[in-house]
Amino acid sequence: VVGSDRKQALEDLRPDTSLTLELSEPETAAAQIARFAAEHPLRAIIPTDDESAVVAAAASARLGLPHNPPEAASAARRKDELRRLLHAAGVRTPRYGLVPTDADPRAAAARQAYPCVLKPTFLAGSRGVIRANNPDEFDLAFRRIAALLSRPDVREKGREAAGQILTEEFVPGVEVAVEGLLLGGRLKILAIFDKPDPLEGPFFEETIYVTPSRLPKGSQRTIGRATTAAARALGLREGPIHAELRVNDDRCWIIELAARSIGGLCSRALHFGTGLSLEELILMHALGRDVEKLERERSPAGVMMIPIPRAGILREIRGLHEARQVPGIDDVTISATLGTPLVPLPEGSSYLGFIFAHAPTPARVENALREAHRRLTLVIDTGP
Ligand code: ADP
């Protein structure tokens, strides 16, 4: 059964396989799911993003299905709440503050230690995340994020959270992403991805993810322990998690923890057991099957989120065939639509597409992704 905020085209013909939900109102959506389940019993509710994670937890609580406690899913949705709970539990995470969007940015800038990062509390995909090295940069970043937060669609999504900007100390170091599955409160690590492109700001565009990690085993164990401690601090217990951590001097900092699986099409880089997808693994777990022993395939794998280089209208993508010919490349998928405007970070919220690769070593995966990307030429009309 697909639950979506937009009515499915065939919903009237097949009312038992789809359901239109008020996703921005978790309790309303949970009540809609409960009403549906009274006639068409549901065995599990699987969220696909940050917003639906809160709805799935609330609906599961009503139906008595194993899931995350609703408060834990809500906390993972809010970056300020995440920081508060992690600090309270003694889990290493950046120091932070909250500044109302209508405050005087100059006064806030004068109080801030540098370098720092400013961000909205509820958006994803690095949207609105900006580094500032001094008060002038703080002032500019603050105004830019406040403008983003004042857009009607963003305001509607964030509600009262759109009235605040989170300020954090900037944590240097290498960054990894952790994909995991919580099994009754215990964390099974599915993959640790290295992010070989430096993420130093001012904007934080994700590009290459490669697994297994090339970090020393000791660092990987520290990453696993920190992610477990973070999930516990929030009270998350069941289902997928996606975390971002920074590692420096063998210390780990939790940057982000979400109660969902990896975003975009990135999960296509992962296969488990004899070729199961991440989504199949998550479904199996939700249905009570034993996934304990399922491991990621042995072959190193990776994905590149193709960045949007500049704003404009995407006219053409050249070199797709050549990119797909690079040894190790499994596929190149373009998700942007020709003829539509491209919006880069920090305001943008999507990627141009994805490149997937497999190779005998992580370094060769990374090289294949870079070479395939190099072969692509984007024709972007930036106007007069
Ligand atoms: P989102 O959930 O939108 O991806 P994050 O809070 O995870 O937002 O920030 C996006 C990226 O910005 C992170 O993956 C990291 O590279 C960078 N970043 C965010 N906060 C910090 C910080 N306090 N110190 C260093 N880098 C940060």
Boltz pocket constraint, residues with backbone or C-beta under 6 A from the ligand:
constraints:
  - pocket:
      binder: B
      contacts: [[A, 79], [A, 94], [A, 117], [A, 119], [A, 123], [A, 124], [A, 125], [A, 126], [A, 127], [A, 129], [A, 168], [A, 169], [A, 170], [A, 171], [A, 172], [A, 175], [A, 199], [A, 204], [A, 244], [A, 246], [A, 255], [A, 256]]
      max_distance: 6.0
